[in-house]
Amino acid sequence: MAWQRASGVVVLACMALAGCSSGNGGGTGTQTQTAATPSFSPAPGTYSSAQSVTLSDSTSGASIYYTTDGTTPTSSSTLFSASAPIAVTSTTTIQAIAVAAGDSNSAIASGTYTISLPVAATPSFSPAPGTYASAQSVTLSDSTPGASIYYTTDGTTPTASSTLFSTSASIPVTSTTTIQAIAVASGYANSAVASGTYAIGAAAGTPVSVVLSTNDQTQLMAAQPNVSFSANSTDAGTNTIVVDDTQTYQTIDGFGAAFTDSAAYLLHEVAQKSQLTTAMNNLFTRSGSGIGLSFMRIPMGASDIARSVYSYDDQPVGTTDLNLTDFSVVHDQADIIPLILQAKSLNPQMKLLASPWSPPGWMKDPSSMSPVSMLGGTLLMTTANETAFANYFVKFLEAYQTAGVPVDYLTIQNEPLNITSSYPSMGMSDTAQLSLLQGYVLPALSAAGLSTKVMVYDHNWDTPSYPETVLAGLTAAQMAQIAGTAWHGYSGTPGAQQTVQNLYPSLGTWMTEHSGGTWISDQFTSDFLEITQVMRNSAKAYVKWSLALDQNLGPNLTQDASLGGCNTCTPIVTVNSNTGDITYDIEYYTLGQFSKYVLPGAVRIYSSDTPSLATVAFQNPDGSIALVVYNNTTTSQNVQVQWGAGEAFSWTMPALAAATFTWSGTQSGTPVVAATAQIQGSSYSQESGLETEDTGDSTGDYDLGYLTSGAYVSFPGIDFGAEGSVTTVNVRTASAGNGGTASFYLDSMTSTPIATVSLPVTGGWQTWQTVSAPVASVSGVHNLYIVFSGGGATDSISNVNWFQFQ
């Protein structure tokens, strides 16, 4: 036992000595060196493009052998050569050993390269897949630069070995066929498989009527051949307009203009009687060529479009009439009231709004001649005068009601922030309007038993703080007499309407004035881009200015009173003052593309915009759908409309043209939009904390502007496809502010974001650039939310036009 312990000590000591022999003899052992482990360049990791990997080793004279198939490398594996780097184009694990004479083989070096290429866009089909009565020639396209498209028609999954699509040889489809296609492009992972089924020879689906107007005026509200929906089951793509009548918004009162003093005089006294009946039918009915105007404005007294300066209670210099003893609407009984009565007999659904440009001059400055004192100034804020001011509205409403013209809505001052001595006007601050409503006007209307509701503000989009101040100061009981907010379109952006609407969702929004004019270089385009945006921002009505003018754009106070009435405003119809002939101006047709097909009581429903097309859609009380589309490009566009999830149609729209599509039926399912489509920001279904505005970007008509921290937009039914189909999101942004971030959430804004994109300062609010960020693993169909943050103390973040997943 003693020997064994001694021997154990010897053995342990021997093991501790380098080079000691394992035997019990006294010989000296020889140490064997191990080659260094090979190293990789670049280092293993995740890359967004293919990599060329080189291997190196610090052992003198070493050769490196490697495998990429998962087997253990040996000296019989592939020999690495520095002149031939290992090409890694997809996720690959490289294993390598170093072999050198006199040394043991190295340990195995292992490195995994994950190649996360952007995914090519999914190919799109034209015409859209669906049911057709005759054979079709199908073309495939893809937005990925340099992409080739491969397809199959036999049910197999397409690969890069399938048939290559050529634009010179469309795919003939003569019987029911399913086409599957992928896009392949250098530097991109292959796209998701696009699949489209064409049913040939089946009965046509829901018929669609089409009415077209073009900027060159060769077609003006011209009926086109009907098209038909056909069955559809594919996701909506970049150039598809989605219509979803399950998503509803504001109820529509109508479209119209103003019964100005000049318009009423021209139509009632100057127009040829033989033409007037036809013109009134065309303006106020939907029969034949009629456009069915149904929301009209009445100036209370003189406006700038009038033949003289007058009110309903003019007094000599230095005289007041606080009891309104001399109040009379006799001026309006000559032309205005008779014309309104005729219009209402033609369109009994018509709603009326009354607005004063100025009250009687003595309410502002009794020391001046009455007409002059109506030009500018502010109301004398005394109890007696404010009471007379409130009773002025009561007297007007009662007089009109007695004449058979009940008035639905009232604003207490036209353009309260525009004080001018050129024509009747009066300044009224937001706090003054609040005080007058609370203390005088609303109580007077209530005491008189009048049901007319008041719209606040009645001025431009650029000062939403005005109606916000007025509405915030009213009590709940007073709010019961308030209809909502009235807007004009001469400054600011229509998105301002929505900011106030979001604060007071139980109230309404009306666009009560925006005149056409000679200062507008392209009235056709201006109208369609503005009306669609106004209606998409909760407007219940869109109202032009004077219903009629003469060939000299008068009468007005510039021509008839040597003042400053609008001498450049344009009308809906022109009445020649010499002949009495009535002609129809371009605004008759731009307004008519909406007013003829969108009936009072219609509800706006969801429709998406595309990079080339601005849209707005409505469901009428009878269930029919009206979709207005404007092509704001100089090339024709293939319009693809998807209604719900079940039906779609295609139609080619000329350049700079507007079309109204109408149809009836029941929607099937809810639409799904491919995440890989370019989705316009203006296509949101809900928003908060921003304003849409005209964009200067190369695609799209409106961008998301005035972003505040915490602002968000939502988009339902976004299809991300299979796991790993998208890895990147691109966002189109412009900023001259502080920048910020856009975070993308699925189904809830409290979930973990799948991507957060930095929105940089680009040097201008319309200086656009595309920024990107990686996307976490996601699959399936989700409601998508984008939440904006940053901007610093000023909330000056960024503008956003569109986004797209790849």
Number of C-alpha atoms within 10 A of each C-alpha: 6 7 8 9 10 10 13 12 12 13 15 10 11 16 13 10 9 10 13 17 16 12 11 10 7 8 9 10 12 9 10 10 12 16 23 23 20 25 19 16 12 12 12 17 11 12 15 13 17 19 18 12 18 18 21 18 19 12 18 11 12 20 19 25 22 26 19 19 11 10 11 14 21 19 15 8 16 14 14 18 14 10 7 10 14 17 12 18 18 16 14 17 16 22 21 29 29 31 25 18 12 10 16 14 21 21 14 17 17 19 16 15 21 20 19 21 21 21 24 26 31 25 26 24 17 15 19 26 27 25 24 23 13 14 15 19 12 18 18 21 18 19 15 18 13 12 20 18 25 22 26 19 18 11 11 11 15 21 18 15 8 15 14 15 19 14 10 7 10 14 17 12 18 15 15 16 17 17 25 20 30 29 33 25 17 15 16 21 21 22 25 19 20 19 23 21 19 25 24 19 14 16 12 17 18 17 16 18 17 21 20 23 24 23 19 11 12 10 14 21 23 13 14 11 8 13 17 18 22 25 24 23 18 22 21 26 23 22 21 25 24 27 26 22 22 12 14 15 20 20 20 25 23 27 28 32 25 27 25 28 28 28 29 25 22 25 27 17 14 20 23 17 14 10 14 18 13 13 20 17 20 22 28 25 23 19 12 8 16 19 26 31 29 28 27 25 25 22 21 26 25 26 28 25 32 28 21 23 23 22 25 21 20 23 18 14 16 12 16 19 16 17 13 16 8 11 17 16 19 11 14 18 13 14 21 22 21 17 20 19 15 15 21 19 13 19 18 13 17 22 21 23 22 25 22 23 25 32 28 28 31 27 26 22 21 18 14 16 17 25 21 16 25 30 22 21 20 22 21 15 15 10 11 12 19 20 18 20 24 20 21 21 22 20 18 18 24 16 17 16 13 10 14 14 17 18 21 18 20 25 21 26 24 29 23 22 19 14 17 15 16 17 30 32 28 27 21 22 14 20 14 15 22 23 17 20 23 18 15 18 25 20 17 21 22 14 10 13 10 18 14 21 20 25 26 27 32 25 26 26 21 18 15 19 15 22 24 19 15 21 22 12 15 16 10 9 8 15 19 13 19 22 21 23 28 27 31 24 19 13 11 14 19 29 24 23 28 24 19 21 19 14 13 16 13 10 16 22 27 26 27 32 26 20 24 22 17 13 10 14 9 12 18 23 19 13 19 24 21 21 22 21 24 27 25 26 22 24 30 26 26 29 26 25 23 30 28 31 28 26 16 15 23 29 27 28 25 20 19 16 15 12 18 18 23 22 18 15 20 28 28 26 23 25 26 19 18 10 10 20 17 23 17 16 14 21 20 23 21 24 24 25 26 27 27 26 24 30 25 23 17 24 24 27 24 23 26 25 25 26 22 20 26 26 29 24 30 31 26 21 13 10 15 17 24 28 26 25 26 27 28 24 16 11 13 15 19 17 22 21 23 31 23 21 22 18 24 29 26 20 15 10 20 22 17 20 27 29 26 26 21 21 18 16 10 12 16 13 13 18 22 21 24 21 28 27 24 22 28 24 27 26 23 21 17 14 20 17 19 22 23 27 21 17 18 15 19 10 17 23 27 27 26 25 25 21 26 23 21 15 17 22 21 22 21 19 18 22 21 21 17 13 11 15 22 28 21 19 22 17 23 20 27 27 24 17 20 18 25 23 19 25 18 25 21 21 16 14 16 8 10 12 18 17 20 19 19 19 27 20 20 18 12 13 20 18 15 20 16 15 15 18 16 18 19 14 14 18 14 12 19 20 14 21 23 23 24 27 22 21 18 14 8 11 19 21 29 31 30 30 27 23 20 20 24 25
